[in-house]
Amino acid sequence: MPHVTRRTALAGLSAVATTAVLPVDRALAAWPERNITLMHGLTAGGGVDVTARLIAAGLSRRLGQQVVVETRPGASGTIAAAQISRAKPDGYTLGFVPTSHAVSAAMYKSLPFNAVDSFTIVGQVNESPFVLVTYGDSPLHTLTDLIKTARERSTPLLCGVPGQGTPQHLLIEYLSRLANIKVQVVPFHGGNQALTELLGKRLDFLIDPPIALVSQIKSGALRAIAVTGPKHFAALPDVGTVAEAGFPGFSVTSWMGIIAPPHLPNDITARVNRELNGLLAEPAVVERLRALGSEPKGGTPDDFKKQIAADVARWNKVIDDAKIQRI
């Protein structure tokens, strides 16, 4: 029997280790070798879909493989999220989620996934404030006016929202409790119906992302009362924030970002995050996102993970405090 020295044993172990690691390293180095699916759970043609396609086109160029947007609408995006959480973590299935990802985590009694822990969080794409608006010749000019009127009126102000349990619904519940005012939430099947009722002066105000409102604000058909972000919004620079109206630190934004199945290899996560941040720094992409009513965000996976977790916690508290029935 040959004598095995310590040097020989270590060399053998090193060879085994090298043989085991090479296929994985080569796979990561070669990624991506084929088309990548970017899945979301909203309808085609909407703001989420348009933004997802903008990001997919940019990542296709930067990664050297086609990134194909796939829609799986239904149940407020939870059907698509569940499918993403079960997908193979090989980098060929990614998810694109909006703010409703965190809202659904709070609104649903039970989901087959956790909004944070069931995914690899890759990176935030954008953010925008919500905008409180009224009709063009309303007596309400500022959030201070709205709060004063709500406290003096014998009947609650009417606020339209695009459905029960939507981010807009929860946001107005949150704000009305902070301001200690009574507001009657009027749910519609989508934001367009609420906007039509507001323009007809059958509502007092509504709250929505800016993409649906900016053109009519600039035309004078609508008047912006306040924005909910931490600072003034570039498209509406003269409109004050909720924080400036007497609620220091108030900041609620709408966002979109990229997630992936759990256990996505760190190298792939880092590559997608790096390319995403590079894409969001491109002037043409910045201009397009701003035209869609948002600002590029970017950042690390951990930044986006904290954003999602903070929103889930906030909306859970709002739902509990307002005694809103979960789905």
KAQUI-V981837 format. One record per helix or strand of 3 or more residues. SS is the DSSP state (~ for helix, > for strand). FROM is the first residue (numbers start at 1). LEN is the number of residues. Records with the same first field share a line. If there is no record, write none. Layout:
SS=FROM-LEN  FROM-LEN
//
This chain:
~=6-25  47-17  75-12  100-8  143-10  167-13  191-9  210-3  214-6  243-3  266-15  283-9  301-22
>=36-5  67-5  93-6  119-17  157-5  183-5  205-5  222-6  253-9
//
